Amino acid sequence: MINLFKIKGQKREDAANANGRAPVKKQSAGELRLHKDIGELNLPKTTSISFPNGKDDLMNFEISIRPDEGYYQGGTFIFTFQVSPSYPHEPPKVKCKTKVYHPNIDLEGNVCLNILREDWKPVLNINTVIYGLNLLFTQPNDEDPLNHDAAAVLRDNPKLFESNVRRAMAGGYVGQIYFPRCA
């Protein structure tokens, strides 16, 4: 029975090629879902999306976040998204390209956001992840850190934390670590 379907599909593809049309590349379920998610995006005014590899590569894109409140106001932070063909059963892989002094983003750009790990569910979408990333900048979380030093300063001395964030965003050192300008 399965072979019959394969033969039928091959005949259809051969007929399309004979008519001068290019063969149609079949999209994975993940690509179809991502296409739908991107079409339904409702981005906050502080956020924009771009496709560095062109619109044909929806599975890899970048999000730019420019917070308009909180510690990170005035900064620009770029995140890369890599979406697997098994999306939405697997969360997208998200990395921060901008080196940032933040309790929930380490110096390699790894992001600590619960919905990108244990709390991911297929009903969640790209919009949810983007809102979660925006929330990290308005409400950094010192209770589940990747950058333990930044989390300790936020918890113990919020004024020093704010000063460190400003210094890092302006392009400077926080301790022994240099942060390029992002403001």
N, C-alpha and C positions, 0 to 999 in steps of 0.2 A: 504494500500500500504506500509506504513512504517513498519508494523508488518512483512510483507513478507521479507523485507530487513533484519530485525533483525533475523528472523528464518534462512534465508540463511546464514548470517554471523555466527550464532551459529553453524550451521551444518558444515561450513568450519572449524571453530575453533575445533569442536569435532573431525573432520576427522584428523586434524593436530595432535591433542593430541593422537589419536589412533595410529598414525604412529610413536609415540615415540618422537616427537619433542615437545619442550617446547612451551607453548602458546606465541605468539608474542605480546609484549607490544606495544600498539599503541602510537606513538609519537604525541604530540600536535603540532599545526602549529608553535608555538613559539619555540619548541625544534628543529623542522626541519629547521626553518630559522636560529636559533643560530648555528646549526651544519654547515650550509652553510657559515655563517659569520666567524666562527672560522677556517674553512677550507680555507677561502680566506684572512685570516689575513696577513697584511703586516706591521709587527711591526718595529718601529724604533730600531736602534741598542742599544738604551738606555733602552729598555723595554723587559720584558719577561712575560710569562703567565704560571700559574701552576693550577692544579686541586687538591686541598687538600683532597677532598672526592673521588678521583679517576676519571678516564676518563668516567665512567658511569654517573656521575653527571655533565653534561655540564652546567646546569643552575646556578651553583655556582662555581665561580673560582676567582683567584687572579691575579692581575697584579702588577709587580714590576717595578718601574721607577727609573733609576739612571741618573739624569741630567748630561750632560757633558759640560754645559755652564750656565752662569747666577748665581744668588744669591745662588741657591740650588745645585750647582755643587759639586759632591762627595757624596751627600746624597743618601740614598735608601728609597723609599717610597712605601709602600704596600697598594693596594686598593682591597677591596672585591667587587665582582659583584654578585648581585642576580637578576636573570632574570625570569620574570613571564611567565607563559604559554601563556599569551596574547601578548607577544613580537611578532612583533615590534610595535604593536599598543600602547604599554606602554613602556616607557624607562626603562632600567635596573636601579636597585637601587645600587648606588655606595657609598662606605664609605672608608675613609682613616684610615687604622689600625695604621699608624705611627703618633704619636703626633707631629705636625709640627706648627711652627710659620709662618703663611701664611694668607694673607688677604682673600683668597677665600676658606679656609678650617678652620672650627671652631675646638675647642678643643675636641669635641665629634666625630670628623671625618666626619661631614657632608660637602659635597662639593657643592660649588656654581659654577655651570657651566650651562649656559643657555640651552644647548641642552639636559640636564637631567631634565629640567622643561618645561617652556612655549614654547621653540623653538624646542621641540622634534617632529619629523615627522617620520612615518614608513619607509621612504626611507633612513633614517640614519641607521648606523649599529655600531657594537662594535668597528670596526676600527676607526670610526669617534670619538667615545667617548674617546678612548685611545689617539688619537692625541690631542683632547681637553684637556685631563689631562696633557699631556706633555707640551702643550702650557701654562698651568697655572704655570709651574715651570720656563719657560723661559721668560714669560711675565705676572707676577702677576698683577691683575687688582684691583686698589684701588677704582674704581667707583661703584662696585657692591659687597661689602664685606660681609662676614659672621663674620670675626674677625675684628671688627671696629677699635680696638686699633692698630693692625698691619697695617691696611689700612691707618690710619692717619699718622703713622710713615713713611710709604712708600711715602706718598704724601708730607709730610712736611720736612722729613729729610732722604733721601735715604741712606746716609752714616751710620746713626744710625740703619736704617732698616737692612742694610747688616751686621752690627756688631751683631744685635739681632739674625739674621738668623744663623750666624756662631756660636754664643754662644749656641743657641738651638740645632743645629745639633751636636755640640761637646758633648752635655749632660750637660745642665746647666740651670740656672734660667734666665728668661726674666721677670722682675718685680717679682711678687710673684708666678709665674708659672714655675714648673720644667718640662723640656723636656728631655726624655731619648735620649741617643746618637743614631744617625741614620747615621753618616758619617763613 
